[in-house]
Amino acid sequence: MRELLPYLKLYKKHWFGLSLGMVLAFCTLFASIGLLTLSGWFISASAVAGLTIARETFNYMLPGAGVRGAAMARTAGRWGERVVSHNATFKLLTDLRIFFFRKLAPLIPGKAVNIRDADMLNRLVADVDAMDHVYLRLVSPIIVGAFGILCLTAVLCWFDMTLGLTLGAILMLLLVLWPVIFYRLGKSNGEALTLNKADLRIKTLDWLQGYSELTLFGAESRYRQSIIDAQNKLLSNQFVHAKISGMAQGLLILANGWLLILMLWLAADGVGGNQPDPLIALMAFATMASFELLMPIAGAFQYLGQTLTSAKRLNEVILAEPDVTFPTESVSHDSAFSIKLNNATFRYPDANQPALRELNLDIPSGHKLAVVGQTGSGKSTLLQLITRYWDVNEGSVELAGHDIRSWSEAQLRQSTSIVSQKVDILNGTLRDNLSMAKPDASDEEIAQVLAQVGLEHLNQDSGLDAWLGEGGRQLSGGEKRRVGIARALLHDAPILLLDEPTEGLDKKTEQQIMSLFESKFAGKTVIFITHRLVNLDTFDKVCLLEDGEVLELGHHDELLAAQGRYFELHQTL
């Protein structure tokens, strides 16, 4: 049960709504039990009174009003309890998703790198949804049931101490034993059900996202079969769950029947030492109605196995410590945005060889550095260290003369603009995807930047309200890349980090973007990663990386004159 502690703490914020929901649930159950109990006694007492002289003095109005009042209270209470409880639960789940996301964001890309996107989505949606079982199916029914049994016992003891205590003791015993028994019966199946549900979602999403490639390579049927297999496993778990639920309900009804026989046998000689009278019916109907207190509990604890498994999956993220942590206070500097790496060594988790080895680079403020090298030489890793996606294992990275680890996250992000190899397009409008770089940008400013990167045609028809679709499915690869460049231009930070910004562009567009960069580079500290050795004479220095080390460093003309490795690469063009 320790797995649930991080989530129970969130209940403090919504204590009023959750407590009010339990109060309304208690009132509803009390009205429901009172309705059946009072109705049973009223019908029996009316029948007896009708056969005797008491029919002239029997008060039909007061019990009749009580029956109608209980019926209306039951209906109103049920509606109110559903509204209040579900409203509080939905707010709780909203807070839980925000809480989960805030814990998740700092883990990227470190701790979260080994969790697949589909699995992460399943945790954020399905596993968080499972947390509503804690309140709706576990906490609320147990508390309401316990208070209901105590109150019912007190009321019946007022009529007959023996009958009241007998019924209360048996009900309380069932309240304690029933959850334990059916939790153990449903635990392993509940865990398997949660995991198989996640597995089915992951396999289905993989199949949907890779359908075209799977079809082209003849693997679609194999992946589809894996979905069917996962679905069959889930159906088997659901079948077992349904059988256990049915058994719980059936055994509870059986227990109700035997308890009813016991209460009738004990009350046969009369209630409270009196002669047999309609109070026997009151005891019988109270016994029948009392099992409404236990019905929600009968199958609820089967869900505990599912809930605990979901909590464990969420805790893998929530309780994890991020590899990179940022201070809350901003660092003071002289606004000279230099970049310096001192013997920086970095190795990816679980990697045998370091991606960068004792790297030393000094880029003064306002200077432009081009970084070239073969795939896997560590170029993109260099940018990830400067943006603190990762921290160096050895050495240090300095920004504006201060260790980058002393910069707050907001300050670091405000100081850097980056165009990465993969430009992520959100499932939103064109305006949404660009205004994230500058939230206060006007439509005219956005349109101007679109024209600068050659995307003015996207501003036609629906204009900035055009929907780009999930992952930018409405855009080509080159258009996505230019959307990333437009974001960097809008952000207009003093440090510009470009990772293959012209990859996938035709030569004309590439020249247009390079000319645009030259005009925008003025006064900025720039690191430009590229495979294409063109226009590199405009940079202050060119750095050739190989196997995570600086092989050559100098101006373009100097490196050509040295006729080293850079010269050889340039000659192959």
C-alpha positions in Angstrom: 0.0 0.0 0.0 3.0 2.3 0.3 2.8 2.8 -3.5 -0.4 4.9 -3.0 1.1 7.3 -0.5 2.3 9.9 -3.0 -1.3 10.1 -4.4 -3.1 10.2 -1.1 -1.2 13.4 -0.2 -3.0 15.1 -3.2 -6.3 14.5 -1.4 -5.5 17.3 1.0 -6.2 19.9 -1.7 -9.7 18.4 -2.4 -10.6 17.3 1.1 -13.8 19.3 1.2 -15.3 17.9 -2.0 -14.2 14.3 -1.2 -15.5 14.6 2.4 -18.8 16.1 1.2 -19.1 13.2 -1.3 -18.7 10.7 1.5 -21.3 12.5 3.6 -23.8 12.5 0.8 -23.1 8.8 0.1 -23.7 8.1 3.8 -27.0 10.1 3.7 -28.1 8.3 0.6 -27.4 4.8 2.1 -29.1 5.8 5.3 -32.1 7.0 3.3 -32.1 3.8 1.2 -31.9 1.5 4.2 -34.5 3.6 6.1 -36.9 3.5 3.0 -36.9 -0.3 2.9 -36.9 -0.8 6.7 -39.7 1.7 7.3 -41.7 0.4 4.3 -41.5 -3.1 5.6 -42.6 -2.2 9.1 -45.3 0.2 7.8 -46.9 -2.5 5.5 -46.8 -5.1 8.3 -48.1 -2.7 11.0 -50.9 -1.5 8.6 -51.9 -5.1 7.9 -52.0 -5.9 11.7 -53.8 -2.7 12.5 -56.4 -3.4 9.8 -57.3 -6.7 11.4 -57.8 -5.1 14.9 -59.4 -2.1 16.5 -56.1 -0.3 16.2 -57.1 0.6 12.7 -59.0 3.6 14.1 -56.1 5.0 16.0 -53.1 3.9 13.9 -51.2 6.9 12.5 -50.9 6.2 8.8 -49.7 9.7 7.9 -46.4 9.9 9.7 -44.9 6.6 8.4 -46.3 7.4 5.0 -44.6 10.8 5.0 -41.4 9.1 6.2 -41.4 6.7 3.3 -41.9 9.5 0.8 -39.3 11.6 2.4 -36.8 8.8 2.4 -37.5 8.1 -1.3 -37.0 11.7 -2.3 -33.9 11.9 -0.1 -32.5 8.8 -1.6 -32.9 10.1 -5.2 -31.6 13.6 -4.4 -28.7 12.2 -2.3 -27.7 9.7 -5.1 -27.6 12.5 -7.6 -25.8 14.9 -5.3 -23.2 12.3 -4.3 -22.4 11.4 -7.9 -22.0 15.1 -8.9 -19.8 16.0 -5.9 -17.7 12.8 -5.8 -17.0 12.7 -9.5 -16.3 16.5 -9.7 -13.8 16.1 -6.9 -12.3 13.0 -8.5 -11.9 14.6 -11.9 -10.2 17.6 -10.3 -8.0 15.2 -8.4 -7.1 13.4 -11.6 -6.3 16.7 -13.3 -3.9 17.7 -10.5 -2.4 14.2 -10.6 -1.7 14.5 -14.4 -0.1 17.9 -13.8 1.9 16.5 -10.9 3.0 13.5 -13.0 4.0 15.8 -15.9 6.0 18.1 -13.7 7.9 15.0 -12.4 8.3 13.7 -15.9 9.7 16.8 -17.6 13.0 17.0 -15.7 13.7 13.3 -16.4 13.9 13.9 -20.1 16.0 12.7 -21.8 17.8 10.9 -19.0 15.6 8.6 -16.9 12.7 8.7 -19.4 14.9 7.7 -22.4 14.2 4.0 -22.0 10.4 4.4 -21.7 8.7 4.2 -25.1 6.3 6.9 -26.2 3.3 4.6 -26.2 4.1 3.4 -22.8 4.5 6.9 -21.5 1.2 7.9 -23.0 -0.5 4.9 -21.3 1.0 5.9 -17.9 -0.2 9.5 -18.3 -3.7 8.4 -19.3 -4.7 4.9 -18.3 -2.6 4.5 -15.2 -3.6 7.9 -13.8 -7.2 7.1 -14.5 -6.8 3.9 -12.4 -6.1 6.2 -9.4 -9.8 7.1 -9.2 -10.4 3.6 -7.9 -8.6 4.6 -4.7 -11.3 7.1 -3.7 -14.4 5.9 -5.5 -14.0 2.2 -5.0 -11.8 1.8 -1.9 -11.7 4.8 0.5 -15.2 6.1 0.2 -17.1 2.7 0.3 -15.0 1.5 3.3 -15.5 4.7 5.3 -19.2 5.0 4.4 -19.7 1.3 5.1 -18.1 1.4 8.5 -20.1 4.5 9.7 -23.2 3.0 8.2 -22.9 -0.2 10.1 -22.2 1.6 13.4 -25.3 3.9 12.9 -27.5 1.0 11.9 -26.3 -1.1 14.8 -27.1 1.8 17.2 -30.6 2.3 15.8 -31.5 -1.4 16.0 -30.0 -1.7 19.5 -32.6 0.9 20.6 -35.2 -1.7 19.7 -33.3 -4.9 20.8 -29.7 -5.0 22.0 -29.1 -8.6 21.1 -30.4 -8.3 17.5 -28.7 -5.0 16.9 -25.3 -6.2 18.1 -25.6 -9.5 16.2 -26.3 -7.9 12.9 -23.7 -5.2 13.5 -21.0 -7.7 14.4 -21.6 -9.9 11.4 -21.7 -6.9 9.0 -18.5 -5.5 10.5 -16.8 -9.0 10.2 -17.8 -9.1 6.5 -16.6 -5.6 6.0 -13.1 -6.6 7.3 -12.9 -10.1 5.7 -14.5 -9.4 2.3 -11.9 -6.9 1.0 -9.0 -9.1 2.2 -10.4 -12.3 0.5 -11.2 -10.7 -2.8 -8.1 -8.6 -2.9 -6.0 -11.8 -2.7 -8.2 -13.5 -5.3 -7.9 -10.7 -7.8 -4.4 -9.4 -7.1 -2.4 -11.4 -9.6 -5.1 -11.1 -12.3 -5.4 -7.4 -11.7 -1.7 -6.9 -12.1 -1.7 -8.9 -15.3 -4.8 -7.0 -16.6 -3.1 -3.7 -16.1 0.2 -4.8 -17.8 -1.7 -6.5 -20.7 -3.8 -3.4 -21.2 -0.7 -1.3 -21.5 0.9 -3.9 -23.8 -2.1 -3.8 -26.1 -2.1 -0.1 -26.3 1.7 0.0 -27.1 1.4 -2.7 -29.8 -1.6 -1.0 -31.4 0.1 2.4 -31.4 3.2 0.9 -32.9 1.1 -0.7 -35.6 -0.7 2.5 -36.4 2.4 4.7 -36.5 4.4 2.2 -38.6 1.7 0.9 -40.8 3.2 2.1 -44.1 6.7 0.8 -43.4 5.3 -2.5 -42.0 3.2 -3.0 -45.2 6.2 -2.2 -47.5 8.4 -4.7 -45.7 5.8 -7.4 -45.4 5.7 -7.3 -41.6 2.2 -5.9 -41.1 0.5 -9.2 -40.6 3.0 -10.2 -37.9 2.5 -7.0 -36.0 -1.3 -7.3 -36.4 -1.1 -10.8 -35.0 0.8 -9.5 -31.9 -2.1 -7.1 -31.3 -4.6 -10.0 -31.5 -2.5 -12.0 -29.1 -2.3 -9.1 -26.6 -6.0 -8.6 -27.0 -6.7 -12.2 -26.2 -4.6 -12.0 -23.1 -6.5 -8.9 -22.0 -9.9 -10.6 -22.7 -8.8 -13.6 -20.6 -7.9 -11.3 -17.7 -11.3 -9.5 -18.0 -13.1 -12.8 -18.1 -11.4 -13.8 -14.8 -12.2 -10.4 -13.3 -15.9 -10.8 -14.3 -16.0 -14.3 -12.7 -14.5 -13.0 -9.4 -16.9 -10.1 -9.4 -19.8 -12.4 -10.0 -18.7 -14.7 -7.2 -18.3 -11.8 -4.8 -21.8 -10.6 -5.5 -23.3 -14.1 -5.4 -21.6 -15.0 -2.1 -22.7 -11.7 -0.6 -26.3 -12.4 -1.6 -26.0 -15.8 -0.1 -24.6 -14.3 3.2 -27.5 -11.9 3.2 -30.0 -14.8 2.9 -28.4 -16.8 5.7 -28.2 -13.7 7.9 -31.8 -12.9 7.2 -32.8 -16.5 8.4 -30.7 -16.0 11.5 -32.3 -12.6 12.4 -35.8 -14.0 11.8 -35.0 -17.0 14.0 -33.7 -14.7 16.8 -36.6 -12.3 16.5 -39.3 -14.9 16.2 -40.3 -14.7 19.9 -40.5 -10.9 19.7 -38.3 -7.8 19.6 -37.2 -6.2 22.8 -38.9 -8.7 25.0 -42.4 -7.9 23.5 -44.8 -10.3 21.9 -44.3 -10.9 18.2 -45.3 -7.8 16.3 -44.5 -5.8 13.2 -41.0 -5.0 14.6 -40.0 -8.4 13.4 -40.6 -7.1 9.8 -38.5 -4.1 10.7 -35.6 -6.3 11.7 -36.0 -8.5 8.7 -36.1 -5.6 6.2 -33.2 -3.8 8.0 -31.1 -7.0 7.5 -32.0 -7.1 3.8 -31.3 -3.4 3.3 -28.0 -3.5 5.3 -26.2 -5.4 2.6 -26.4 -2.3 0.4 -23.6 -1.1 2.6 -21.4 -4.0 1.5 -22.3 -4.2 -2.2 -19.8 -1.6 -3.3 -17.1 -3.4 -1.3 -17.8 -6.8 -2.8 -15.9 -6.3 -6.0 -14.0 -3.1 -5.2 -10.8 -4.7 -3.8 -10.4 -6.6 -7.0 -9.4 -3.3 -8.5 -6.8 -2.8 -5.8 -4.4 -5.1 -7.7 -4.9 -3.0 -10.8 -4.5 0.2 -8.9 -1.3 -0.8 -7.1 0.2 -2.0 -10.4 -0.7 1.4 -12.0 0.8 3.2 -9.0 4.0 1.2 -9.3 4.3 2.2 -13.0 3.7 5.8 -12.1 6.1 5.7 -9.2 8.9 4.7 -11.6 8.6 8.2 -13.0 7.4 10.2 -10.0 10.0 8.9 -7.5 12.9 9.0 -10.0 15.6 11.6 -9.5 16.5 13.7 -12.6 20.0 13.5 -14.0 20.0 17.3 -14.5 18.8 19.7 -11.8 18.6 23.5 -12.1 19.0 26.1 -9.4 16.1 28.4 -8.8 18.2 31.6 -8.7 19.5 33.2 -11.9 23.2 33.9 -12.3 24.6 37.4 -12.8 26.8 37.9 -15.8 28.1 40.7 -18.0 25.9 39.8 -21.0 29.0 38.6 -23.0 27.7 35.2 -24.0 30.8 33.2 -24.5 30.9 29.4 -24.6 33.8 27.4 -23.1 34.3 23.7 -22.6 37.1 22.6 -20.3 38.2 19.0 -20.6 34.6 18.0 -21.1 34.0 14.3 -21.2 30.6 12.7 -21.5 29.3 9.2 -21.8 25.7 8.2 -22.5 24.1 5.9 -19.9 24.9 2.3 -20.6 27.4 3.3 -23.3 30.9 1.7 -23.3 32.7 4.5 -25.0 32.4 8.2 -24.2 30.7 10.4 -26.9 33.1 13.3 -26.1 36.6 13.0 -24.7 38.4 15.8 -22.9 36.9 18.4 -25.3 38.4 21.9 -25.1 36.6 24.7 -27.0 36.6 28.5 -26.4 34.0 30.5 -28.4 34.2 34.2 -27.5 31.0 36.2 -27.4 29.8 37.1 -30.9 31.9 34.6 -32.6 30.7 31.9 -35.0 31.9 28.3 -34.9 31.2 25.7 -37.5 31.4 22.1 -36.3 31.8 19.3 -38.9 32.5 15.6 -38.7 31.1 12.3 -39.6 27.9 10.8 -38.2 28.6 9.7 -34.6 31.5 12.0 -34.0 29.7 13.8 -31.2 28.4 17.0 -32.9 24.8 16.8 -31.6 26.0 15.7 -28.2 28.0 19.0 -28.0 24.8 21.0 -28.4 23.0 18.8 -25.8 25.7 19.6 -23.3 25.4 23.3 -24.0 21.6 23.2 -23.5 22.0 20.9 -20.4 20.0 18.0 -21.8 22.9 16.2 -20.1 25.7 17.2 -17.7 29.3 16.3 -18.4 30.8 13.4 -16.5 34.1 15.2 -16.2 35.3 18.8 -16.9 32.9 21.7 -17.2 30.9 23.8 -19.5 30.9 27.6 -19.1 28.4 30.1 -20.4 29.2 33.8 -20.1 32.1 32.9 -17.8 29.9 31.0 -15.4 29.5 27.2 -14.9 26.4 26.2 -16.8 25.2 24.3 -13.8 24.7 27.7 -11.9 22.2 28.9 -14.5 18.5 28.6 -13.8 16.5 26.8 -16.5 14.4 29.8 -17.4 17.6 31.9 -17.8 19.3 29.3 -19.9 16.4 28.7 -22.2 15.9 32.5 -22.7 19.6 32.8 -23.7 19.6 30.1 -26.3 17.8 29.4 -29.6 18.2 26.0 -31.1 17.3 24.3 -34.3 17.6 20.6 -33.7 17.8 17.8 -36.3 14.3 16.7 -35.5 11.8 19.6 -35.4 8.8 18.6 -33.2 5.5 20.0 -34.6 2.7 20.1 -32.1 -0.9 19.0 -33.0 -2.1 22.6 -33.3 -2.3 25.6 -35.5 0.6 27.2 -37.3 0.3 30.1 -34.9 0.5 27.8 -31.9 3.7 26.2 -33.3 5.4 29.5 -33.8 4.2 31.6 -30.9 5.7 29.2 -28.4 9.1 30.8 -29.3 7.7 34.3 -28.6 4.2 34.3 -26.9 3.7 38.0 -27.4 4.6 38.0 -31.2 2.0 39.7 -33.4 0.5 38.0 -36.5 2.4 40.5 -38.6 5.7 39.6 -37.0 5.0 35.8 -37.5 4.0 36.4 -41.1 7.3 38.3 -41.7 9.4 35.5 -40.3 7.5 32.9 -42.4 8.3 35.0 -45.5 12.0 35.1 -44.5 12.2 31.3 -44.3 10.2 30.8 -47.5 7.0 29.6 -45.9 4.7 32.5 -46.9 2.5 30.0 -48.7 1.5 28.5 -45.4 0.0 31.9 -44.4 -2.6 31.6 -47.2 -6.1 30.1 -47.1 -6.6 29.5 -43.3 -3.5 31.5 -42.6 -2.0 31.2 -39.1 -5.1 29.2 -38.0 -4.2 26.3 -40.4 -4.1 23.0 -38.5 -0.8 21.3 -38.9 -1.9 17.9 -37.6 -0.1 15.5 -35.2 3.6 15.6 -35.8 3.1 18.1 -38.6 1.6 15.6 -41.0 0.4 18.4 -43.2 4.0 19.6 -43.8 7.0 18.2 -45.8 10.3 17.5 -44.1 11.8 20.7 -45.5 8.8 22.7 -44.3 9.2 21.3 -40.8 12.9 22.2 -40.8 12.0 25.8 -41.8 9.3 26.0 -39.1 12.1 25.2 -36.6 14.3 28.0 -38.1 11.4 30.4 -37.9 11.0 29.6 -34.2 14.7 30.4 -33.6 14.4 33.7 -35.4 11.3 34.6 -33.4 13.1 33.7 -30.1 16.1 35.9 -31.1 18.4 34.7 -28.3 22.0 35.8 -28.0 23.2 32.2 -28.4 22.2 30.4 -31.6 22.7 26.6 -31.9 22.0 25.1 -35.3 22.1 21.3 -35.9 22.0 20.6 -39.6 19.5 23.4 -40.2 19.6 23.1 -44.0 19.4 19.3 -44.2 16.7 18.2 -46.6 16.4 21.6 -48.3 17.0 22.1 -52.0 20.0 24.2 -53.0 18.0 27.4 -53.8 16.3 27.3 -50.4 19.6 26.4 -48.7 21.2 29.5 -50.1 18.3 31.6 -49.0 18.5 30.2 -45.5 22.3 30.7 -45.3 21.9 34.3 -46.5 19.3 34.8 -43.9 21.6 33.4 -41.2 24.4 35.7 -42.2 22.2 38.7 -41.6 20.9 37.3 -38.3 24.3 36.1 -37.0 25.4 39.7 -36.3 26.4 40.0 -32.6 25.3 36.5 -31.7 27.4 33.6 -30.5 26.8 30.8 -33.0 27.5 27.1 -33.2 26.6 25.7 -36.6 26.7 21.9 -37.1 26.7 20.7 -40.7 27.8 17.9 -43.0 27.9 20.2 -46.0 31.2 22.0 -46.2 29.8 25.1 -47.9 30.0 28.8 -46.9 32.3 27.8 -44.0 34.7 30.6 -44.9 32.3 33.0 -43.4 32.8 31.5 -39.9 35.4 32.6 -37.4 36.5 29.0 -36.8 35.8 25.5 -38.1 36.0 22.6 -35.7 36.5 19.0 -37.0 35.3 16.4 -34.6 36.2 12.8 -34.9 35.4 10.1 -32.3 34.4 12.7 -29.8 37.7 14.6 -30.0 38.8 17.8 -31.7 40.9 16.7 -34.6 41.4 20.1 -36.2 40.4 23.6 -35.2 41.0 26.9 -37.1 39.7 29.2 -39.8 38.5 27.5 -43.0 41.5 28.9 -45.0 44.0 27.8 -42.4 42.7 24.2 -42.3 42.8 24.0 -46.1 46.4 25.3 -46.1 47.3 22.6 -43.5 46.1 19.9 -45.9 45.0 17.7 -43.1 41.8 15.7 -42.6 39.6 18.7 -43.2 41.4 19.3 -46.5 40.7 15.7 -47.5 37.0 16.0 -46.7 36.8 19.3 -48.6 38.4 17.7 -51.7 35.7 14.9 -51.8 33.0 17.5 -52.5 
